[in-house]
């Protein structure tokens, strides 16, 4: 009887052990299934995160490219205001040259375009002559004594005087209207007054005293007959009141 009881207890124990193992196996299977699901979810999440990261990287690259292009544009705009101002000045100069009228407000040191005396007519010609007349009245006659007195009053009707006074005025502006003064500037002033001015003054004196505009009442003697050796020089024949 004792042996039979022991055998029955052993079978019950084995059965209980098998049941326990079965239960553990079921739990392990359920756990494996659950972990497999978690793994799939994590894998899907990682794939989605990788996709978002790739998109973000693409956007950053695009932003970087845009920033580079904008930086290049900004670099190209650097100094644009100075370029526009220079271009506007150049266009104004070209427009003045096309009309033949010098720019009265030209910056010192930048000669105004030469008037096209051979083609100027009407109001344009009067404006160009008016600029010369202002310089003659305000600078030339008050400042250059007998050389200026030798200029006849009809100078504005002689192209030779118009051409000459134009470059004389522009050279005077270069010599005296610049703010900086150095050795070359002094040399230019000396040459302007001692060589260029007397030569032109004599030319203009001869031009404006040998023409049909000259009159005895102007204070100048009539010019000598053609071929005479008595050719007056600038300053000769000044009115008595000026001596």
SEVOZA-486983 format. One line per 8 residues: their letters; for each residue y, z, x of N, C-alpha, C, O. Coordinates in steps of 0.05 Angstrom, whole numbers, plus 32768, in hexadecimal, padded with zeros to 4 digits. Layout:
<sites>
a) Y/Z/X/Y/Z/X/Y/Z/X/Y/Z/X  ...
</sites>
This chain:
<sites>
xxxxxxxx) 7FE8/8000/8011/8000/8000/8000/8019/8000/8011/802D/7FF3/800B  8017/800E/8027/802F/8010/8039/8034/7FF5/8045/804C/7FEE/8048  801F/7FE7/804D/8023/7FCD/8059/802F/7FB9/8046/8041/7FAA/804E  8026/7FBA/802E/8031/7FA7/8019/804E/7FAD/8014/805E/7F9A/8011  8056/7FC6/8014/8072/7FCD/800F/8083/7FC3/8026/8099/7FBA/8022  8079/7FC6/803E/8088/7FBE/8056/808D/7FA0/8055/80A2/7F96/805C  8077/7F91/804E/807A/7F74/804C/808F/7F6C/8038/809F/7F5A/803C  808F/7F7A/8021/80A3/7F73/800C/80BF/7F79/8016/80D2/7F6A/8010
xxxxxxxx) 80C2/7F8F/8025/80DD/7F95/802F/80E7/7F80/8043/80FE/7F79/8043  80D4/7F77/8053/80DC/7F63/8067/80E4/7F49/8059/80F8/7F3C/8061  80D6/7F41/8044/80DD/7F29/8036/80F8/7F2C/8028/8108/7F19/8028  80FD/7F44/801E/8117/7F48/8011/812D/7F46/8026/8143/7F3B/8021  8128/7F51/803D/813C/7F51/8052/8141/7F34/805B/8158/7F2C/805F  812C/7F25/805E/812F/7F08/8066/813E/7EF9/8051/8150/7EE9/8056  8137/7EFF/8038/8145/7EF1/8022/8162/7EF8/8022/8173/7EE6/801E  8168/7F11/8026/8184/7F1A/8026/8193/7F0D/803D/81AA/7F04/803B
xxxxxxxx) 8185/7F0C/8055/8191/7EFF/806C/8197/7EE2/8067/81AC/7ED7/806E  8183/7ED4/805B/8187/7EB8/8055/819E/7EB3/8042/81AD/7EA1/8044  819F/7EC5/802E/81B5/7EC3/801B/81D0/7EC7/8029/81E4/7EB9/8023  81D0/7EDA/803B/81E9/7EDF/8049/81F1/7EC8/805B/8208/7EC0/805C  81DD/7EBC/8068/81E2/7EA5/8078/81EC/7E8D/8068/81FF/7E7F/806F  81E0/7E8A/8050/81E8/7E75/803E/8205/7E79/8036/8215/7E66/8035  820C/7E91/802F/8227/7E97/8027/823B/7E92/803E/8250/7E86/803A  8233/7E9A/8057/8244/7E95/806E/8247/7E77/8073/825D/7E6D/8079
xxxxxxxx) 8231/7E69/8070/8232/7E4C/8073/8245/7E3F/805F/8254/7E2D/8066  8244/7E49/8046/8255/7E3E/8032/8272/7E44/8038/8284/7E33/8035  8277/7E5D/8042/8292/7E64/8049/829C/7E53/8060/82B3/7E4A/8060  828A/7E4F/8074/8292/7E3E/808B/8298/7E22/8083/82AA/7E15/808D  8287/7E18/8070/828C/7DFC/8066/82A7/7DFA/8058/82B6/7DE7/805C  82AC/7E0F/8047/82C6/7E0F/8039/82DD/7E11/804D/82F1/7E04/804A  82D9/7E22/8062/82EE/7E25/8076/82F2/7E0B/8085/8309/7E03/808B  82DC/7DFE/808C/82DE/7DE5/809B/82ED/7DD0/808A/82FE/7DC1/8093
xxxxxxxx) 82E6/7DD0/8070/82F3/7DBC/805E/8311/7DC2/805C/8321/7DB0/805C  8317/7DDC/8059/8333/7DE4/8057/8342/7DDD/8071/8358/7DD2/8070  8336/7DE3/8088/8343/7DDD/80A1/8346/7DBF/80A6/835A/7DB5/80B1  8331/7DB0/809C/8333/7D93/809E/834B/7D89/808E/835A/7D77/8097  834F/7D95/8076/8366/7D8D/8066/8380/7D94/8073/8393/7D85/8074  8381/7DAD/807F/8399/7DB5/808E/839E/7DA2/80A5/83B5/7D9A/80AA  8389/7D9A/80B3/838C/7D87/80C9/8398/7D6D/80C0/83A9/7D61/80CD  838D/7D63/80AA/8397/7D4A/809F/83B5/7D4C/8098/83C5/7D3A/809D
xxxxxxxx) 83BC/7D63/808B/83D8/7D68/8084/83E9/7D69/809D/83FF/7D5D/809E  83E0/7D78/80B1/83F0/7D7A/80C9/83F3/7D5F/80D7/8408/7D58/80E1  83DC/7D4F/80D7/83DD/7D35/80E3/83F1/7D23/80D4/8401/7D14/80E1  83F1/7D25/80B9/8403/7D15/80AA/8420/7D1E/80AF/8432/7D0D/80B1  8424/7D38/80B1/843F/7D43/80B6/8449/7D3A/80D1/8460/7D32/80D4  8437/7D3B/80E5/843E/7D32/8100/8445/7D15/8100/8458/7D0C/810E  8436/7D05/80F1/843B/7CE8/80F0/8457/7CE3/80E3/8466/7CD2/80EC  845C/7CF2/80CD/8476/7CEF/80C0/848D/7CF8/80D2/84A2/7CEB/80D4
xxxxxxxx) 8489/7D0E/80E1/849D/7D18/80F4/84A1/7D04/810A/84B8/7CFF/8112  848C/7CF7/8113/848E/7CE3/8128/849F/7CCB/811E/84AF/7CC0/812D  849A/7CC3/8105/84A9/7CAD/80F9/84C6/7CB4/80F7/84D7/7CA3/80FE  84CC/7CCC/80ED/84E9/7CD5/80EB/84F6/7CD6/8107/850D/7CCE/810A  84E6/7CDF/811B/84F1/7CE1/8136/84F7/7CC5/8141/850B/7CC0/814E  84E5/7CB2/813B/84EA/7C97/8144/8503/7C8B/8136/8513/7C7D/8143  8506/7C91/811C/851D/7C87/810E/8537/7C93/8119/854B/7C86/811D  8536/7CAE/811F/854D/7CBB/812A/8554/7CB0/8145/856B/7CAD/814C
xxxxxxxx) 853F/7CAB/8155/8544/7C9F/8170/8551/7C84/816E/8563/7C7D/817D  8547/7C74/815A/8554/7C5A/8155/8571/7C5C/814D/8582/7C4D/8156  8576/7C70/813C/8592/7C74/8134/85A4/7C7D/814B/85BA/7C73/814E  8599/7C8F/815C/85A8/7C98/8173/85AD/7C80/8186/85C3/7C7E/8191  8599/7C6F/818A/859D/7C58/819B/85B3/7C46/818F/85C4/7C3B/819E  85B2/7C42/8174/85C7/7C31/8168/85E2/7C3E/816B/85F6/7C30/8170  85E3/7C59/8167/85FD/7C67/816B/8607/7C64/8187/861E/7C60/818C  85F4/7C67/819A/85FB/7C64/81B6/8606/7C48/81BC/861A/7C45/81CB
xxxxxxxx) 85F9/7C33/81B1/8603/7C18/81B5/861E/7C14/81A8/862F/7C07/81B4  8622/7C20/8190/863C/7C1E/8183/8652/7C2C/8194/8668/7C21/8197  864B/7C44/819E/865E/7C52/81AE/8665/7C42/81C8/867C/7C42/81D0  8651/7C35/81D3/8656/7C25/81EB/8669/7C0E/81E5/867C/7C08/81F4  8663/7C01/81CE/8675/7BEA/81C6/8691/7BF4/81C0/86A5/7BE7/81C7  8693/7C0B/81B2/86AE/7C16/81AC/86BC/7C1D/81C6/86D5/7C19/81C8  86AE/7C29/81D9/86BB/7C30/81F3/86C5/7C16/8201/86DA/7C16/820C  86B4/7C01/81FF/86BD/7BE8/820B/86D6/7BDD/81FD/86E8/7BD2/820A
xxxxxxxx) 86D6/7BDF/81E3/86EE/7BD6/81D4/8706/7BE6/81DB/871C/7BDB/81DF  8703/7C01/81DD/8719/7C12/81E4/8723/7C0B/8200/873B/7C0B/8206  8710/7C06/8212/8719/7BFE/822E/8728/7BE4/822D/873C/7BE1/823C  871F/7BD1/821C/872E/7BB8/821B/8749/7BBB/820E/875B/7BAA/8214  874D/7BD0/81FE/8767/7BD4/81F1/877A/7BE3/8203/8792/7BE5/81FE  876F/7BEE/8219/8780/7BFD/822C/8796/7BEA/8237/878F/7BD5/8243  87AF/7BF2/8234/87C5/7BE1/823E/87CC/7BCA/822C/87DC/7BB9/8234  87C0/7BCA/8214/87C6/7BB3/8202/87E3/7BB3/81F9/87EF/7B9E/81F6
xxxxxxxx) 87EF/7BCB/81F6/880B/7BCC/81ED/881D/7BC0/8202/8831/7BB2/81FC  8817/7BC5/821D/8827/7BB9/8231/8823/7B9A/8232/8836/7B8B/8236  880A/7B91/822D/8805/7B75/822C/8814/7B67/8215/881F/7B52/8218  8815/7B75/81FE/8823/7B6A/81E7/8840/7B68/81EC/884E/7B55/81E6  884B/7B7E/81F9/8868/7B7E/81FF/886F/7B68/8213/8883/7B5A/8210  885E/7B65/8227/8863/7B4F/823B/8861/7B34/822E/8871/7B22/8234  884D/7B31/821C/884B/7B17/820E/8862/7B11/81FC/886C/7AFB/81FB  886C/7B26/81EE/8884/7B22/81DD/889C/7B1A/81EE/88AB/7B09/81E6
xxxxxxxx) 889F/7B27/8205/88B5/7B1F/8217/88B3/7B03/8220/88C6/7AF4/8221  889A/7AFB/8227/8895/7AE0/8230/889B/7ACB/821A/88A7/7AB6/821F  8893/7AD2/8201/8898/7ABF/81EB/88B5/7ABD/81E6/88BF/7AA7/81E0  88C4/7AD3/81E8/88E1/7AD2/81E5/88EE/7AC0/81FA/8900/7AB1/81F4  88E4/7AC3/8212/88EF/7AB3/8228/88E9/7A95/8224/88FA/7A84/8228  88D0/7A8F/821B/88C9/7A73/8216/88D9/7A68/81FF/88E1/7A51/8200  88DE/7A79/81EA/88EE/7A6F/81D4/890A/7A69/81DD/8916/7A55/81D4  8916/7A7B/81EE/8931/7A76/81F8/8931/7A5D/8209/8945/7A4D/8208
xxxxxxxx) 891C/7A59/8219/891B/7A41/822A/8919/7A28/8219/8925/7A13/8220  890A/7A29/8203/8907/7A12/81F2/8921/7A0A/81E4/8926/79F3/81E0  8931/7A1F/81DE/894B/7A19/81D1/8961/7A13/81E5/8976/7A08/81DD  895C/7A1A/81FE/8970/7A15/8213/8984/7A2B/8214/8997/7A28/8224  8982/7A40/8204/8995/7A56/8204/898B/7A6D/8214/8975/7A77/820D  8998/7A77/8229/898E/7A8D/8238/898D/7AA6/8228/899D/7AA9/8215  897C/7AB8/822E/897A/7AD2/8221/898F/7AE4/822C/898E/7AEC/8244  89A3/7AEC/821C/89B9/7AFC/8226/89B0/7B18/822D/89BE/7B26/823C
xxxxxxxx) 8999/7B21/8222/8990/7B3C/8227/8979/7B3C/823B/896A/7B4F/823B  8977/7B28/824B/8961/7B27/825F/8962/7B3F/8271/8978/7B47/8279  894C/7B4A/8278/894A/7B61/828A/8955/7B5A/82A5/894F/7B45/82B0  8966/7B6C/82B1/8970/7B67/82CC/8958/7B63/82DF/8944/7B71/82DE  895C/7B4F/82F0/8946/7B49/8303/8934/7B32/82F9/8924/7B28/8308  8937/7B2B/82E0/8928/7B14/82D5/893C/7AFF/82CB/8948/7B02/82B6  8940/7AEA/82DB/8953/7AD6/82D4/894D/7ACA/82B9/8936/7AC5/82B1  8962/7AC4/82AA/895F/7AB7/8290/8958/7A9A/8294/895E/7A8F/82A9
xxxxxxxx) 894A/7A8E/8281/8943/7A72/8283/895C/7A60/8286/8971/7A66/827A  895A/7A4C/8296/8971/7A3A/829B/8977/7A2A/8282/8965/7A1F/8276  8991/7A2A/827A/8998/7A19/8262/8994/79FC/8268/8997/79F3/827F  898C/79ED/8254/8987/79D0/8257/89A1/79C2/824F/89A3/79B7/8239  89B4/79C2/8262/89CE/79B8/825B/89CE/799B/8253/89DE/7992/8243  89BA/798B/825D/89B9/796F/8257/89B1/7969/823A/89B4/7952/8231  89A7/797E/822C/899F/7978/8211/89AB/798C/81FC/89A7/7988/81E4  89B9/79A0/8206/89C4/79B3/81F3/89DB/79A6/81E3/89EC/7998/81EE
xxxxxxxx) 89DC/79AC/81CA/89F1/79A2/81B8/89F9/79B8/81A5/89EA/79CA/81A0  8A11/79B5/819A/8A1A/79C6/8184/8A1A/79E3/818A/8A23/79EC/81A0  8A10/79F3/8177/8A11/7A10/8179/8A01/7A1B/8191/8A0A/7A2E/819E  89EB/7A0E/8197/89DB/7A17/81AE/89EB/7A14/81C8/89EA/7A26/81D9  89F9/79FF/81CB/8A09/79FB/81E3/8A20/7A0F/81E4/8A26/7A1A/81FA  8A2C/7A14/81CE/8A42/7A27/81CD/8A38/7A43/81D4/8A46/7A52/81E2  8A21/7A4A/81CB/8A16/7A65/81D2/8A10/7A67/81F0/8A16/7A7B/81FC  8A04/7A52/81FB/89FE/7A52/8218/8A18/7A54/8228/8A1A/7A63/823C
xxxxxxxx) 8A2C/7A44/8221/8A46/7A45/822F/8A53/7A60/822B/8A60/7A6B/823D  8A50/7A6C/8213/8A5C/7A86/820D/8A52/7A9B/8220/8A61/7AAD/8228  8A39/7A9A/8227/8A2E/7AAD/823A/8A3B/7AAA/8256/8A41/7ABE/8263  8A3E/7A91/825F/8A4C/7A8D/8278/8A69/7A96/8277/8A73/7AA2/8289  8A76/7A90/8260/8A92/7A96/825E/8A96/7AB5/825F/8AAA/7ABE/826B  8A84/7AC4/8253/8A86/7AE1/8254/8A84/7AEB/8271/8A93/7AFD/8279  8A72/7ADF/8280/8A6F/7AE8/829C/8A87/7ADF/82AD/8A91/7AEF/82BE  8A91/7AC7/82A8/8AA9/7ABE/82B6/8AC1/7AD0/82B1/8AD0/7AD8/82C3
xxxxxxxx) 8AC5/7AD7/8297/8ADC/7AE7/8290/8ADA/7B05/8298/8AEE/7B11/829F  8AC1/7B0F/8297/8ABE/7B2C/829C/8AB7/7B33/82B9/8ABC/7B49/82C2  8AAB/7B20/82C7/8AA1/7B26/82E2/8AAF/7B13/82F7/8ABA/7B1D/830B  8AAC/7AFA/82F2/8AB4/7AE6/8307/8AD2/7AE7/830C/8ADB/7AEB/8323  8AE2/7AE2/82F7/8AFF/7AE0/82FC/8B0B/7AFB/8304/8B1B/7AFC/8317  8B03/7B12/82F8/8B0F/7B2B/8301/8B07/7B33/831D/8B15/7B42/832B  8AF0/7B2A/8327/8AE5/7B35/833F/8AE6/7B24/8358/8AE2/7B2E/836E  8AEB/7B0A/8355/8AE8/7AF9/836C/8B01/7AE9/8374/8B00/7AD2/837E
xxxxxxxx) 8B18/7AF5/836E/8B31/7AEC/8379/8B37/7ACE/8379/8B34/7AC1/8364  8B3F/7AC4/8390/8B48/7AA8/8392/8B31/7A95/838D/8B36/7A7E/8385  8B18/7A9D/8392/8B02/7A8B/838D/8AFF/7A87/836E/8AFA/7A70/8366  8B03/7A9C/835F/8B01/7A9A/8342/8B19/7A8B/8336/8B17/7A7C/8323  8B31/7A90/8342/8B49/7A83/8338/8B47/7A64/833B/8B53/7A55/832C  8B38/7A5B/834F/8B35/7A3F/8354/8B25/7A30/833E/8B25/7A18/833E  8B19/7A3F/832D/8B09/7A33/8317/8B1C/7A2A/8301/8B2A/7A3A/82F5  8B1B/7A10/82FB/8B2C/7A06/82E6/8B24/7A10/82CA/8B0D/7A17/82C5
xxxxxxxx) 8B38/7A10/82B8/8B33/7A1A/829D/8B20/7A08/828D/8B15/7A10/8279  8B1C/79F0/8297/8B0B/79DD/8288/8AEF/79DD/8292/8AE0/79CA/828E  8AE7/79F2/82A1/8ACD/79F3/82AD/8AB6/79F0/8298/8AA1/79E5/829F  8ABB/79F9/8280/8AA5/79F8/826C/8AA1/79DC/8262/8A8E/79D7/8252  8AB1/79C8/826B/8AAD/79AD/8263/8AA1/799C/827A/8AA0/7983/8278  8A99/79A9/828F/8A8E/799C/82A7/8A71/79A5/82AB/8A6D/79BC/82B2  8A5D/7994/82A8/8A42/799C/82AD/8A3D/79A7/82C9/8A2D/79BA/82CC  8A4B/799D/82DD/8A48/79A8/82F8/8A4F/79C5/82F8/8A40/79D5/8305
xxxxxxxx) 8A64/79CD/82EB/8A6B/79EA/82E9/8A57/79FA/82D9/8A51/7A11/82E0  8A4D/79EE/82C4/8A39/79FC/82B3/8A20/7A02/82C3/8A15/7A18/82C3  8A16/79ED/82D1/89FE/79F1/82E1/8A03/7A06/82F7/89F3/7A18/82FB  8A1A/7A04/8305/8A20/7A16/831B/8A25/7A32/8313/8A1A/7A45/831F  8A35/7A36/82FE/8A3B/7A51/82F4/8A22/7A5F/82EA/8A1F/7A77/82EB  8A0F/7A4F/82DF/89F6/7A5B/82D5/89E6/7A68/82EB/89DF/7A80/82E9  89E1/7A59/8301/89D2/7A66/8316/89E2/7A7A/8326/89D7/7A8E/8330  89FD/7A76/8327/8A0D/7A8A/8334/8A0C/7AA5/8325/8A0A/7ABA/8331
xxxxxxxx) 8A0E/7AA4/830B/8A0C/7ABC/82FA/89F1/7ACA/82FD/89EF/7AE2/82FF  89DC/7AB9/82FC/89C1/7AC5/82FE/89BC/7AD2/8319/89B1/7AE8/831B  89C6/7AC5/832F/89C3/7AD1/8349/89D4/7AEB/834B/89CB/7AFE/8357  89EB/7AEB/833F/89FC/7B03/833F/89ED/7B19/8331/89EE/7B30/8339  89E0/7B13/831A/89D1/7B27/830C/89BB/7B33/831D/89B6/7B4B/831D  89AC/7B21/832B/8997/7B2B/833D/89A2/7B3D/8353/8995/7B50/835A  89BA/7B36/835D/89C5/7B45/8373/89D1/7B60/836B/89CF/7B73/837A  89DC/7B61/8352/89ED/7B79/834C/89E3/7B89/8334/89EC/7B9F/832F
xxxxxxxx) 89D0/7B7F/8324/89C7/7B8D/830D/89AD/7B9C/8311/89A5/7BAC/8300  89A0/7B98/8327/8988/7BA7/832D/8990/7BC3/8336/89A4/7BC7/8344  897F/7BD7/832E/8986/7BF3/8334/897F/7BFA/8351/898C/7C0C/835C  896C/7BED/835D/8965/7BF3/8379/8975/7BE1/838C/897A/7BCA/8387  897D/7BEE/83A2/898D/7BDF/83B6/8980/7BE4/83D1/897C/7BFB/83DA  897B/7BCE/83E0/896E/7BD0/83FA/897A/7BBB/840C/898D/7BAD/8404  896E/7BB8/8424/897A/7BA5/8437/897A/7B89/842D/898E/7B7B/8431  8965/7B80/8420/8964/7B65/8416/8979/7B60/8400/8985/7B4B/83FF
xxxxxxxx) 897D/7B75/83F0/8991/7B72/83DB/89AD/7B6F/83E7/89BD/7B5F/83DE  89B2/7B7F/83FB/89CD/7B7C/8409/89D0/7B61/8415/89E6/7B55/8413  89BB/7B57/8422/89BC/7B3C/842E/89C1/7B27/8419/89D0/7B14/841D  89B4/7B2A/8401/89B8/7B17/83EC/89D4/7B18/83E1/89E0/7B03/83DC  89E0/7B30/83DF/89FB/7B32/83D6/8A0E/7B25/83EA/8A21/7B16/83E2  8A0A/7B29/8403/8A1B/7B1D/8418/8A19/7AFF/8417/8A2D/7AF1/8419  8A01/7AF4/8415/89FE/7AD7/8414/8A0A/7ACB/83FB/8A16/7AB6/83FC  8A07/7AD9/83E5/8A12/7ACF/83CB/8A30/7ACC/83CE/8A3B/7AB8/83C5
xxxxxxxx) 8A3D/7AE0/83D9/8A5B/7AE0/83DA/8A66/7ACF/83F0/8A7B/7AC3/83ED  8A59/7ACF/8407/8A65/7AC1/841F/8A5C/7AA4/8421/8A6A/7A94/842E  8A45/7A9D/8416/8A3C/7A81/841A/8A3A/7A72/83FF/8A46/7A5C/83FC  8A2C/7A7D/83EC/8A27/7A6F/83D3/8A40/7A6D/83C2/8A47/7A58/83B8  8A4D/7A84/83BD/8A65/7A84/83AC/8A7B/7A72/83B6/8A85/7A62/83A6  8A83/7A73/83CF/8A99/7A62/83D8/8A92/7A44/83D5/8AA3/7A34/83CD  8A79/7A3D/83DB/8A71/7A21/83D9/8A73/7A17/83BC/8A7E/7A01/83B7  8A69/7A27/83AA/8A6A/7A1F/838E/8A86/7A20/8383/8A8F/7A0E/8374
xxxxxxxx) 8A96/7A34/838B/8AB1/7A36/8382/8AC1/7A1D/838A/8AD1/7A13/837A  8ABD/7A13/83A2/8ACB/79FA/83AA/8AC2/79E2/839A/8AD2/79D2/8391  8AA8/79E0/8395/8A9E/79CA/8384/8AAB/79CB/8369/8AB4/79B6/835E  8AAB/79E3/835C/8AB6/79E5/8341/8AD4/79E0/8341/8ADF/79D6/832E  8AE2/79E9/8357/8AFF/79E4/8359/8B04/79C6/8359/8B16/79BC/834A  8AF6/79B7/836A/8AFA/799A/836B/8AF3/798D/8351/8B01/797B/8348  8ADD/7997/8344/8AD5/798B/832A/8AE9/798F/8314/8AEE/797D/8304  8AF6/79A6/8314/8B08/79AD/82FD/8B25/79A7/8304/8B37/79AB/82F3
xxxxxxxx) 8B2B/799C/831B/8B47/7994/8321/8B49/7976/8325/8B5F/796B/8328  8B33/7968/8326/8B33/794A/8329/8B2B/793D/830F/8B22/7925/8310  8B2D/794A/82F9/8B24/793F/82E0/8B3B/793A/82CE/8B52/7941/82D4  8B36/792D/82B7/8B4C/7926/82A5/8B56/793E/8296/8B6A/793D/8288  8B48/7955/8298/8B52/796D/828B/8B68/797B/8299/8B78/7989/828D  8B6A/7976/82B4/8B7E/7983/82C5/8B9A/797C/82BC/8BA0/7964/82B6  8BAC/7990/82BB/8BC8/798B/82B4/8BDA/799B/82C7/8BD2/79B0/82D1  8BF2/7990/82CC/8C04/799F/82DF/8C09/79BB/82D5/8C0D/79CD/82E6
xxxxxxxx) 8C0A/79C0/82BB/8C10/79DA/82B1/8BFA/79EE/82B6/8BFE/7A06/82B1  8BE4/79E5/82C0/8BCE/79F7/82C5/8BD3/7A08/82DE/8BC6/7A1C/82E2  8BE8/7A01/82EE/8BEE/7A10/8306/8BE1/7A05/831E/8BE6/7A10/8334  8BD0/79F1/831C/8BC3/79E5/8333/8BD0/79CA/8339/8BD8/79BB/8327  8BD2/79C2/8352/8BDD/79A8/8359/8BC9/7992/8351/8BB1/7997/834F  8BD3/797B/834C/8BC1/7965/8346/8BB0/795F/835E/8BB9/7962/8375  8B97/7956/835B/8B86/7950/8371/8B90/7939/8381/8B9E/7928/8376  8B8A/7938/839B/8B94/7921/83AC/8B87/7908/83A3/8B72/7907/8396
xxxxxxxx) 8B92/78F2/83AC/8B87/78D8/83A5/8B6C/78D4/83B2/8B67/78E0/83C7  8B5B/78C5/83A5/8B40/78C0/83B1/8B42/78B5/83CD/8B53/78A4/83D2  8B33/78C0/83E0/8B33/78B7/83FC/8B46/78C7/840D/8B46/78C4/8425  8B56/78D9/8400/8B68/78E9/8410/8B59/78FE/841F/8B45/7908/8416  8B62/7905/8437/8B56/791A/8448/8B5F/7935/8440/8B54/7949/8449  8B74/7936/842F/8B7E/7950/8427/8B6E/795A/840F/8B78/795A/83F8  8B56/7963/8414/8B45/796D/83FE/8B49/798B/83FB/8B44/7999/840E  8B51/7994/83E4/8B57/79B1/83E1/8B3D/79C1/83E1/8B27/79B7/83DA
xxxxxxxx) 8B3E/79D9/83EB/8B28/79EB/83EC/8B2C/7A01/83D7/8B42/7A04/83CC  8B16/7A10/83D1/8B18/7A24/83BD/8B2D/7A38/83C4/8B2E/7A43/83DB  8B3F/7A3E/83B2/8B55/7A51/83B7/8B6F/7A43/83BC/8B84/7A4F/83B9  8B6F/7A29/83C5/8B88/7A1B/83C9/8B93/7A13/83AE/8B85/7A0F/839B  8BAD/7A12/83AC/8BBA/7A0A/8394/8BBA/7A20/837F/8BBC/7A1A/8367  8BB9/7A3A/8387/8BBA/7A4F/8374/8BD6/7A50/8368/8BE9/7A4A/8375  8BD8/7A58/834F/8BF3/7A5B/8343/8C04/7A6F/8352/8BF9/7A82/835D  8C1D/7A6A/8353/8C2F/7A7B/8362/8C2D/7A98/8359/8C2F/7AAB/8369
xxx) 8C28/7A9C/833F/8C27/7AB8/8334/8C10/7AC7/833F/8C0F/7ADF/833F  8BFB/7AB8/8349/8BE3/7AC6/8353/8BE4/7ACB/8370/8BD3/7AD9/837B  8BF8/7AC1/837F/8BF9/7AC4/839C/8C05/7ADF/83A3/8C07/7AE6/83BA
</sites>
